[in-house]
Amino acid sequence: MAGAQTALALRQGGWRGPIALVGEERHPPYDRPPLSKDVLLGKRDSTELDIDWQDLGIELLTGRRATAVAPGILHTDGGELPYRGLVIATGAAPIALPGSDGARVLRTVDDALALRADLVPGARLVLVGAGWIGAETATVARQSGCEVTVVEAGPAPLAGALPAGLGALMADWYAAAGAELRCGTGVSAIEADAVVLTDGTRLPADHVVVGIGARPATGWLAGSGIELDAAGAILVDGWLRTSAEHVWAAGDCVSYPSARSGTRLSVQHWDHALQSGRAVAASVLGTALGQAAGEAYDPVPYFWSEQFGRMVQYAGRHTEGDLLVWRGSAQDPDWAVLWLREGRLAGVLGVDRPRDVNQARRLIAAGTVLDPVKAADPSVQLKAAVA
Ligand SMILES: Cc1cc2nc3c(=O)[nH]c(=O)nc-3n(C[C@H](O)[C@H](O)[C@H](O)COP(=O)(O)OP(=O)(O)OC[C@H]3O[C@@H](n4cnc5c(N)ncnc54)[C@H](O)[C@@H]3O)c2cc1C
């Protein structure tokens, strides 16, 4: 997504020179969010982007892997490509569980189509990881009539992303959907027909899916001199420039400085891929045309997830110590939680409350101070809860 958006925005922004879009997968650029939703459900087979690359004069080099970067040259398994400017947007790759060779992961359209074939009524599916991918896969697997067990090492679903109290509420969604959730236990072995847990339990399994997160796909940059952080994310500045000259980066594979958040952020969500792709194109064009740099890249982070019949959305970034304000209650069909920092709206989690989340995105961007009493009243529009 980030690479495709960059190429598109470069062309739309007036770049007349040649553009090549290099990708390891054999498919033209496509959207990943529907993979764990409509594609798994069998509603769609392809999520290819509706872009006429040929018409735009963008050369698509699919099925081609970048192997190394040297100044002015991208090495690939199909030969060298000289460049004037290089944008790295290699995304992220699923983290593997040791000994999980026979298990499935869900990152590519090929992964989704292979997993879909497993989701037949009565199939026993063990999912490792109750994160976003785990929840969405569990949703579809239950709809497909599979017996589903989800194993989560943390104390609750989404333990890394949300306070445990909120994750615990989501545990109820698994139960209501008929999926068994086992938190606080790891996996000690994956066998041909079972998953063995660290507490000794043996879960019979026809299929195993591992969804325990993704790491920046940047191993191929070793020795390039391009600086990475400890997690392997490419360190970029506010204009998405890497430590190497004429090399930029965008999407899931980067860590960028966020003045808004007071820290560097690595965001592995669709909206960031889209926006950073557009921003990096502006940065490349600005450099090529000798223009003054525009504003640093620092949007309000945003993502959504569709799970257990609910639209879950999150915007901003909460930290420990923020004031947590409920809008409605978890017993309501829809609700939202706000995080206020020194009165300003810093983050929002909405469950079937898209209007709240949309308004919150704007209020967070503007650094608006909210009245916590008004903000807690779900019948008051969030934008009307300004202090
Ligand atoms: C199943 C699934 C569901 C998702 N659902 C949501 C959602 O509901 N909401 C949301 O906000 N986000 C969602 N996301 C996240 C979102 O799709 C990603 O954040 C987004 O795709 C990142 O875009 P990207 O361009 O940075 O990386 P990618 O989409 O990963 O693209 C990177 C491309 O680079 C290729 N590549 C890697 N290494 C090399 C190399 N050495 N040489 C050549 N090519 C290489 C890869 O094959 C890949 O095609 C989902 C992701 C997945 C996998």
PDBQT file of the ligand as one rigid body, heavy atoms in Angstrom, charges set to zero:
ROOT
HETATM    1  C1  LIG A 401      -4.708  -9.782   7.066  1.00  0.00    +0.000 C 
HETATM    2  C2  LIG A 401      -4.474  -8.331   7.389  1.00  0.00    +0.000 A 
HETATM    3  C3  LIG A 401      -5.545  -7.530   7.764  1.00  0.00    +0.000 A 
HETATM    4  C4  LIG A 401      -5.349  -6.193   8.082  1.00  0.00    +0.000 A 
HETATM    5  N1  LIG A 401      -6.424  -5.444   8.460  1.00  0.00    +0.000 NA
HETATM    6  C5  LIG A 401      -6.242  -4.154   8.804  1.00  0.00    +0.000 A 
HETATM    7  C6  LIG A 401      -7.340  -3.370   9.234  1.00  0.00    +0.000 A 
HETATM    8  O1  LIG A 401      -8.486  -3.839   9.334  1.00  0.00    +0.000 OA
HETATM    9  N2  LIG A 401      -7.113  -2.076   9.576  1.00  0.00    +0.000 N 
HETATM   10  C7  LIG A 401      -5.863  -1.522   9.495  1.00  0.00    +0.000 A 
HETATM   11  O2  LIG A 401      -5.717  -0.331   9.835  1.00  0.00    +0.000 OA
HETATM   12  N3  LIG A 401      -4.811  -2.232   9.072  1.00  0.00    +0.000 NA
HETATM   13  C8  LIG A 401      -4.958  -3.541   8.727  1.00  0.00    +0.000 A 
HETATM   14  N4  LIG A 401      -3.891  -4.281   8.322  1.00  0.00    +0.000 N 
HETATM   15  C9  LIG A 401      -2.557  -3.645   8.241  1.00  0.00    +0.000 C 
HETATM   16  C10 LIG A 401      -2.289  -3.015   6.880  1.00  0.00    +0.000 C 
HETATM   17  O3  LIG A 401      -2.716  -3.834   5.841  1.00  0.00    +0.000 OA
HETATM   18  C11 LIG A 401      -0.786  -2.742   6.753  1.00  0.00    +0.000 C 
HETATM   19  O4  LIG A 401      -0.459  -1.789   7.730  1.00  0.00    +0.000 OA
HETATM   20  C12 LIG A 401      -0.393  -2.238   5.380  1.00  0.00    +0.000 C 
HETATM   21  O5  LIG A 401      -0.594  -3.211   4.398  1.00  0.00    +0.000 OA
HETATM   22  C13 LIG A 401       1.070  -1.834   5.370  1.00  0.00    +0.000 C 
HETATM   23  O6  LIG A 401       1.437  -1.411   4.106  1.00  0.00    +0.000 OA
HETATM   24  P1  LIG A 401       2.955  -1.412   3.644  1.00  0.00    +0.000 P 
HETATM   25  O7  LIG A 401       2.929  -0.974   2.231  1.00  0.00    +0.000 OA
HETATM   26  O8  LIG A 401       3.795  -0.711   4.613  1.00  0.00    +0.000 OA
HETATM   27  O9  LIG A 401       3.423  -2.945   3.741  1.00  0.00    +0.000 OA
HETATM   28  P2  LIG A 401       2.873  -4.227   2.980  1.00  0.00    +0.000 P 
HETATM   29  O10 LIG A 401       1.426  -4.116   2.709  1.00  0.00    +0.000 OA
HETATM   30  O11 LIG A 401       3.359  -5.388   3.805  1.00  0.00    +0.000 OA
HETATM   31  O12 LIG A 401       3.645  -4.229   1.609  1.00  0.00    +0.000 OA
HETATM   32  C14 LIG A 401       5.025  -4.474   1.532  1.00  0.00    +0.000 C 
HETATM   33  C15 LIG A 401       5.325  -5.281   0.276  1.00  0.00    +0.000 C 
HETATM   34  O13 LIG A 401       6.739  -5.363   0.140  1.00  0.00    +0.000 OA
HETATM   35  C16 LIG A 401       7.070  -6.665  -0.277  1.00  0.00    +0.000 C 
HETATM   36  N5  LIG A 401       8.456  -6.940   0.107  1.00  0.00    +0.000 N 
HETATM   37  C17 LIG A 401       8.947  -7.235   1.338  1.00  0.00    +0.000 A 
HETATM   38  N6  LIG A 401      10.278  -7.417   1.284  1.00  0.00    +0.000 NA
HETATM   39  C18 LIG A 401      10.634  -7.240  -0.013  1.00  0.00    +0.000 A 
HETATM   40  C19 LIG A 401      11.865  -7.272  -0.708  1.00  0.00    +0.000 A 
HETATM   41  N7  LIG A 401      13.024  -7.524  -0.088  1.00  0.00    +0.000 N 
HETATM   42  N8  LIG A 401      11.859  -7.048  -2.040  1.00  0.00    +0.000 NA
HETATM   43  C20 LIG A 401      10.713  -6.766  -2.703  1.00  0.00    +0.000 A 
HETATM   44  N9  LIG A 401       9.509  -6.713  -2.093  1.00  0.00    +0.000 NA
HETATM   45  C21 LIG A 401       9.483  -6.949  -0.763  1.00  0.00    +0.000 A 
HETATM   46  C22 LIG A 401       6.077  -7.546   0.419  1.00  0.00    +0.000 C 
HETATM   47  O14 LIG A 401       5.978  -8.780  -0.262  1.00  0.00    +0.000 OA
HETATM   48  C23 LIG A 401       4.807  -6.708   0.356  1.00  0.00    +0.000 C 
HETATM   49  O15 LIG A 401       4.066  -7.007  -0.779  1.00  0.00    +0.000 OA
HETATM   50  C24 LIG A 401      -4.049  -5.631   8.001  1.00  0.00    +0.000 A 
HETATM   51  C25 LIG A 401      -2.962  -6.435   7.623  1.00  0.00    +0.000 A 
HETATM   52  C26 LIG A 401      -3.169  -7.770   7.331  1.00  0.00    +0.000 A 
HETATM   53  C27 LIG A 401      -1.999  -8.635   6.934  1.00  0.00    +0.000 C 
ENDROOT
TORSDOF 0
